[in-house]
Amino acid sequence: MSDASNRAKQYYELLNLYGDYVRTGFRSAHAAPVLKKPDDTAARKGALEKLGAEVRACTRCDLCHNRLKAVPGEGTLDPLVMVVGEAPGADEDETGRPFVGAAGQYLDKWLQAIHVTRRTNAYIANVIKCRPPQNRDPRPEETGACLPYLTRQVELLRPRFILVVGRVAAQVLLREERGIGALRGGTYRFQDVPLVPTYHPSAVLRDQSLRARVWDDLKRLKSLFEHA
Ligand code: URA
């Protein structure tokens, strides 16, 4: 029996129509049922909360010694867009929430412009979950220790798209050495999720001439999800 006939026979068995099959062969009137994926939303939500607790208690690198609060991330499950930044700053370290300072408020405006919010259809996280002293660049051993948390978040959240902001995060996720000016403009993949890089909101607050390029990147992201 061919693969197709075998599959059809399995569907008929599933439908308790195997008797029909034996009597009359396959009948096109009986459409093959769509086999639904099990709804694992509650399990993923639980696993994400457990992961958050693990991050808050993490001692995998030296950044744990000086942090006030680790910052796992926040937003919705199955987000349209997952935003990935570099690391918490002072405001995030104090509150335990990602992107809540000036850069975060600016980021929220960017997202609103393409109808994305952390309350409805976004998840916001960082490559590094604890604040580096004086906001210095994270060290390779710190990104190495922390990246598995982000990898797991992507697995559990299943974002449709990733927007990565800033050089450091883009270089870590893409395993690239080029700067953000060279990386932006392209669409890449991280764990098979389409990824769009752009400048970090702090950089744009410092240099407003970057605004037009960020807007181009956001429009491209919007067009990707509108045509997906
Ligand atoms: N900058 C980041 O990259 N992440 C934050 O959460 C805040 C500022």
Residues whose N, C-alpha, C, O or C-beta is under 5 A from the ligand:
A	BS01	URA	G85 E86 A87 P88 G89 E92 P98 F99 A103 N126
